[in-house]
Amino acid sequence: MAKFEVNVYLSYSQFCVFLSSLDQPYNDWSDRSYTQGFSWRVGSASFRALVDEGDHKIDLFINEEVPKLSADVVRAFKVPFTVNNRNIEVGSISDVLSLELVDGDYALQVEFVSPHANGLYEIKIRLNKGRCDFEILKADAEINEQGDFDINATPAS
């Protein structure tokens, strides 16, 4: 069990979690993946951020108890994520953080929080051992929860 807090500069309106071993870790976005708020393929998950770019406070929780969503969460997602070769990266095209995790299946929960009074945006990342389904836990007006999920992203070119 662990908790980390770091600042990461996000760009291109996306927050990404991917296996370090991927040659092309970033995903293209289909129309549906854009409206559902995430672009997913095995080993890589990207999530639509609340703003195009800027500094974000990242709270990373590994195998910690998952509380109910707080009132300041604007949008939140849960997707499956499998770690192999122990190394993953979190961040965006312009800034990433490398982590080492135990291999296996994880439930990856990403929560985008309203900006703080100082204007800093916050993202809570929860990685818990185990399996899960794809789920939109909370949607704002920009996210469309209706219809099937697109879970077949292609690598960005």
Secondary structure, DSSP 8 states (H G I E B T S, - for coil): -EEEEEEEEEBTTEEEEEETT-SS-SB---HHHHHHTEEEETTEEEEE-SSSSEEEEEEEEES-------TTEEEEEEEEEEE-SSEEEEEETTEEEEEE--SEEEEEEEEEE---TTS-EEEEEEEEES----EEEE--TT----S-------B--
